[in-house]
Amino acid sequence: MKINIAVKPCSTIVNKTGGWRTFKPNFSYDKCISCGLCSRICPEGCIVMKNLKQYEKLKPITDYNYCKGCGLCAEECPAKAVIMEKEEK
């Protein structure tokens, strides 16, 4: 019996996959240099750069419904503005 376990690309938009995450990214907007690398490197595309009223430059916003907590954003952030914190459920 053959079972196809692969999913189509971008299928997580349909399936909210953030529920099984152990760690989640928290952003320090004061350290953030608004380079946008976190949003470009996110494999699920759940980080977007948005204009927040209290800041001049764009800042990252995470959609935790789809974030899997992989930590790539924290690993690649040049300003170390992303901290992976254990998520309390």
C-alpha positions in Angstrom: 0.0 0.0 0.0 1.5 3.3 -1.1 0.8 6.4 1.0 1.7 9.9 -0.2 2.9 11.9 2.8 4.1 14.8 0.8 2.0 17.9 0.7 1.7 20.5 -2.0 3.7 23.8 -1.6 1.9 26.6 0.3 -0.7 24.2 1.6 -0.1 25.4 5.2 -2.1 28.5 4.3 -5.1 26.2 4.3 -4.0 24.3 7.3 -3.2 26.2 10.5 0.0 24.5 11.6 1.1 26.7 14.5 -0.6 24.6 17.2 2.2 22.1 17.6 5.0 24.7 18.0 7.2 24.5 21.1 9.1 27.8 20.7 7.8 31.0 19.2 9.7 34.1 17.9 9.4 37.3 19.9 10.7 40.5 18.3 12.6 43.3 20.1 11.5 46.2 18.0 14.0 48.5 19.6 16.9 46.3 18.4 15.2 45.6 15.0 17.0 47.4 12.1 14.0 46.7 9.7 16.1 44.8 7.2 13.3 42.4 6.4 15.5 39.3 6.4 13.2 37.5 8.9 10.3 37.8 6.5 12.3 36.7 3.5 13.8 33.7 5.2 10.6 32.4 6.9 9.8 29.1 5.1 6.1 29.5 5.8 5.8 33.2 4.9 4.2 34.0 8.2 6.3 37.0 9.0 5.4 40.2 7.2 6.9 43.7 7.5 4.3 46.3 8.6 4.2 49.9 9.5 3.6 50.3 13.2 2.5 53.8 14.4 5.2 54.1 17.1 8.1 53.3 14.7 9.4 55.1 11.7 10.4 51.9 9.8 8.6 48.7 9.0 8.7 46.1 11.7 8.0 42.3 11.6 4.6 40.9 12.5 4.2 37.1 12.9 1.0 35.2 12.2 1.3 32.6 14.9 -1.5 30.5 13.3 1.1 29.3 10.8 4.5 29.8 12.5 6.1 26.4 13.3 8.7 27.8 15.6 11.7 26.7 13.4 13.9 29.6 14.6 15.4 30.5 11.2 14.3 34.1 11.8 16.2 34.2 15.1 19.2 32.4 13.7 19.6 34.8 10.7 18.7 38.1 12.3 21.8 40.4 12.0 20.7 42.5 14.9 19.7 39.6 17.1 16.3 41.2 17.6 14.4 37.8 17.5 14.3 35.7 20.6 12.9 32.2 20.5 10.9 31.7 23.7 9.2 28.6 25.0 5.5 28.8 24.3 3.2 28.2 27.3 0.0 26.5 26.2 
